[in-house]
Amino acid sequence: MELKKKGYKVLAIEQTEGSIRLDQYKHDVQPTAFVFGNEVDGVDDNVLALCDGVIEIPQWGMKHSLNISVAAAVVLWEFVRKESKQIELNEHI
């Protein structure tokens, strides 16, 4: 993957065995690229194998998929929130 060569961590957003819940993922400051699948088929297994990790958005109830725009908004918001917290902590050191 070209992004990995450029120093990016590549994370898939998918519910799969071994995935880490979004709220439990420990974000670092490494540049990160996200791979989203569609709400029916998700991220292809071949693509998952190329990623550095898999994160899932915790969901409850009968349906376990989100529209791509909703999923992207949730993931990006959480990463920005965690990164801004880290920046605030570093400013107080």
Secondary structure as UniProt FT lines:
FT   HELIX           2..5
FT   TURN            6..7
FT   STRAND          9..13
FT   TURN            17..18
FT   STRAND          20..21
FT   HELIX           22..24
FT   STRAND          32..36
FT   TURN            39..41
FT   HELIX           45..50
FT   STRAND          53..56
FT   HELIX           68..91
//
